[in-house]
């Protein structure tokens, strides 16, 4: 919803709140440096005015000034800060990395988790389709992180559509990770739309995942907040409105 926020930050939040959403997440400094944004405390004030709670905020994958971004998250009042992706998977070819490169990056994730915890934040690793696909040796990135990282330092933001796209059953992932699921991204998959993988992301109820059946079971498995997300919507507000209608129809 970056385009809509750039045009009218307060007005966009007001419209989202009126749709019935409870939380709103933010990208932190450096994610879209050309887009002017309010100061952290002003973001929190605008959210409250729109009837929304501060949701998950996301580290910029290209801005390595983590201390600055942690301070911004604290200033906004965010409870959870998400690591957008493991650097080896976005450094060269999207979604492709060696086990050696991934293993070399893991200590950075552990240190960042400890820094976030010291600041009163919960770090959540955001999952993509490649996180469910085995690396050399047969173990998938998600499983490596879950096995090697302390739960108090690294939780997970499970993108249900990317789990589906990566060949995993979303409900099985939620059940297996249990309380380590800090938040979720809810979107659907339509493999006939567009050419790239992210083009296949559509609003819930408009793809192949059968969210009408999934949502009640998701609610029984986890109390984590689910955030509607579509990676490249033509109209962010219209997409949010369509998602809100689907949520209401499935209650």
N, C-alpha and C positions, 0 to 999 in steps of 0.2 A: 504494500500500500504506500510505497515511497512517493509515487507521483501525486497521490491525493494529499498526503501529508505536506509535501512541498508546496502545494497550491494553497492549502488552508489547514493548518495543523489542528487548531482548536475545533474547527467545524467538522473535520473528519472524525475526530475522537467523539464528538457529540453524536454524530450519526451512527457510529459503531455502538455506542452505549445505548442508543434508542432501539437498536435491533435486538437487544436482550443479552448481549455478551457481558461476561462478568470481568474478564481480565484482558489486558492488552500488553503484548510484548514489544520490546524495542531492540533495534540494532545499535550497537555502541559506536563511539567516535571512530572514524576511519573507514566505516563500512561503505558509506556513500558521501565522501568528503565534499562533493559539489552541492549537496543538499543542505541548506541552512536549517539548523534545528534549535529549539529552545534549550536553555540551560537545564541541567538535571532536575533542580528543584522546581523549575517551571513546568517540566514535563509531568512531574508528580502532581502538581497543582491542577494542571489541565485535565489529567486523568480523573482526579477526584471530582472535578466540576462536571465531567461527562458521565459520572456514575460508574466508573471503571476502577478496578484494582490494578496495581503494577504487577505485570506478569514476568515471565522469563525474559532476560536481556541476553544478547548474543555478542560474544567477542567477535571483533573484526578478524577475518582470516588473513588480512594483509597488513594489519597494524600490530606490530609486536610489542607496543608499549602497554603491557598488561597491567602495570601498576596504575596507569592513568585510566584504563578502562574499568578496573576494579573500583577505583575511587568514584567514577561516574555511576557505576551500578549502585554503590552504597548511597550516593547522593540522590538517586532516583527512588531509593527505597526498595530495590528489587530483592526478592528472597533467593532467586536462583539465577546463575549466570551459565550460559551454555557455550561450550566449545563447538564451533560450527563444523569443523572437520579436522581430521588428523592431517597435519601439513604434508606428509609424503603423498597423500592421495590427491592433492590439489597443486603440487609443486610443478609437475611436468605434464603428465597425461591424466585427465580427470578420472578418478576411480581406480587408478593403476599404481601399485607400489610393490616393492619387494619386502619380504619378511625382514631382511636385514635393516632396511630403511625404517620400517615401522618399529622394530625393536629399539633402534637408536633414538627414536622420537619419544618412546614411552616415559623415560625419566622426566622429560619436560612436562608431560601431562601430570605426573605424580607431584612434581614441585608446584605446578600451578594450582592443583587441587588443594594442597596444604596452604598456599597463599590465600586462596579464596576463603577457606574455612577460617583462617585467622582474621579475615575481614568481616566474618559473619555471613558469608555467602555459601551457597551450596553449588559446587561445580557439577554440571551435567554434560556428558558427552553426547552430542547429537548424532544419531545414526543415519547413514545413507545406505544405498543398496550394496555398495562394496563391503560394508562392514559385516555382511552375512556370508560373504564368499570366502572360501578357504585360501589362505596364503600358502607358501611353500611349507611343507610339514603338515598340512591338513587342518590347521586351526584358523578360524575366522577372527578378524580383528575384534569384533564384539566380545567373543569368548576370551580372547587374550586379555582385554582390558578388565573384564569381570573377574578373571582369575588372579590377575597380578596387582590390581589397584585396590587400595583399602576402601571399603564402602563409604566411610565417613569423608573420604577425599574426592571420590569420583562416583557420581550417580549417572543416570542415563535419561536423555530426552529421546524417546522412541518415536521415530517417524513411521507410522503404521504403513503408509503406502510404500515407502522405500523398503521396509521389511518384506512386504508382499512382492515387490519388484525383484528383490534379491533372493527370492525363493524360500523365504521363511514364513511361517504361519504367525501373524501378528498376535493372536491370542496366546499361543505357546510362548512367545517372547515375553509378553507381559507376565504370564504366570511364572516363568523361569526366573526373571529378574526381580519379581516381587517388589519389596519396598525400595529397591534401588531405582525404580522408575519414578523420576522426579516430575516429569511432564511428558506430554505427547504432542505430536503434530498429526492432525487429521486432514488427509486429502485422499483423493481417489485416483485411479489409474485408467486412462484410455489410451491404449497402444496405437490406435488409429489416428490420433491427433498429433499433428506436427511431425518433426523429424528427429529431434533430440530427445534424450531421456526426460529432461525437465519439461519439455513440451507435452509429455504424456500425463503430467500432473493436472488434475481437474478437481473441481469442487465435489465434496462428498455427495453421493447419490447420482453422479453422472458418469460413473465408471463401472469397473468390473468387480468391485470388492464387496458388494452387498452390505453396505453400512447399516441398513435397516435391521439386519440380523446381528451385525457385529456390535452395535452400540450398547444394547442391554447387557451383553456378555462382558464388554469392556468395563462397564460401570460396576459389575460384580467382582471384577478382578483387581481394580485399582481405584484409588481416590485421587490420583494425579490429575491435574487440570489438562484438558485437551484443547489445543489451539488450532483453529481452522487455518490452513495454509494452502495456497496455490502459488507455485513458484513464479509463473509469468502470466498473471491474469491480464486480460484486455482492459478490464475495469475492476479495480480492487473493491470498491464499495458495492458494485452490483454482485460480485462474487461473494462478498461477506453476507449480503442480504439473502442470496440464494442458499447459502449454508445455514443461516439462521432459520429460514423456512423449513429446511430439511430437518434440523434439530427439533423444531416444534412439532413437526408431523410424526416424528418417531417416538415422542414421549408417551 
